[in-house]
Amino acid sequence: MTLPIAFSPRIAVIGAGPVGLSLALHAARLMPAAAVTVFDARPIDRDVGADPRTLALSLGSVQFLKRLRAWPAAAAQPITEVHVSQQPPTFPWGTPQVLLNALDEGVPMLGAVMRYGALLAPLQAAWLRLAERDPARLQSRFGTPVSALKRVTGGVEVDAGIAEPFDVAVVAEGGVFSEQARKAVRRDYGQTAWVGTVGIEAGRPATAFERFTRHGPAALLPLPPDGDGQQCAALVWCVSSSDDPVRDLDDAQRLAVLGTVFPPEAGRIVRLGPLKDFTLGMNAERTLVQGRTVRIGNAAQTLHPVAGQGLNLGLRDAASLVHALREAEASRIDSALRRVEWQRAPDRWSMIAVTDFLARSFTWQAPGLPAARGLALALLQSASPLKSALARQMMFGRR
């Protein structure tokens, strides 16, 4: 009896950020016959662990990274509760709020928060170890920017100084909204996000706070304590770009204003680190797949941070793509990619729609809108099945 020959596609992964490296690791382990090459413009000796940006990871993303054996548990701060509320107007029964709790959902955590570098460094190390053990199949091209992708018969030609043919090219390059080329669906929200780290006293540990204000959404994401044992959190403070109440303030004034933004349960913000500003917008491709080129993560959709779901969406893109390729045969790779497009559409477009609606709602000036938003929060808090469904979607995406 003749055994079937394993499908051995050549896969190019362009962009060695968390999404690209996760896809490469997943493909290398689930598809032992596949040849995977990772391209990235940054040099291999750059210290990626020093990147201080903050990532919010859903429980589904944590589970996925654990399966990849690249989850840095010691650097992560679990989130066991999410507290969503609105600044006044209040109602006779108090401030509108929604509380999501891991115990209510029967899970150990709703997600986790960590530094970008704390996640990227172990992912890169895991990939390099794997590639070193199997150099004929797994290759790393760091310091090698890709200048062009060309559709050819039966695949994609990747030009990174030398043109090479691949069966599939996966574009997983990130980047912030203001620096990206225009995609098919783009919206500038006219908002700026000020991000940084704060020190907190008497806060609620392992709790993420999302606060709707008249200027825009603000969030505090719990971080591991600093070297002195002080409770810390990542701050995301979204305001109008045309009427920015943050830009012209000094640190003492910013600290004073922050004391009025979050609810008492968040604790007292006593220290404010340097803040960096980012222009906020939505920039999305209509389709993930164009021929044999697939875009995932920020290369497919850059979202407003109001729901904290951008990276999680990208990791789900990566997992779905690898499973589809694993089940494909050489003659069916195009249909497998079309299936990925179809399977990912509900999760992808529902998340794009939700974040777009929430972001744009802060630019609307209709009378009574804050009261309507507060009433919606109050109703959601009282409707346990709906609240649980929301928690599940935030943890695992739309299934």
Secondary structure, 3 states (H helix, E strand, C coil): CCCCCCCCCEEEEECCCHHHHHHHHHHHHHCCCCEEEEEECCCCCCCHHHCCCEEEEEHHHHHHHHHCCCCCHHHCEEECEEEEEECCCCECCECCEEEEEHHHHCCCCCEEEEEHHHHHHHHHHHHHHHHHHCCCCEEEEECCCCCEEEEECCEEEEECCCEEEECEEEECCCCCHHHCCCCCEEEEEEEEEEEEEEEEECCCCCEEEEEECCCCEEEEEEECCCCCCCEEEEEEEEEECCCCCCCCCCHHHHHHHHHHHCCHHHCEEEEECCCEEEEEEEEECCCCEECCEEECHHHCEECCHHHCCHHHHHHHHHHHHHHHHHHCCHHHHHHHHHHHHHHHHHHHHHHHHHHHHHHHHCCCCCCCHHHHHHHHHHHHHHCHHHHHHHHHHHHHCCC
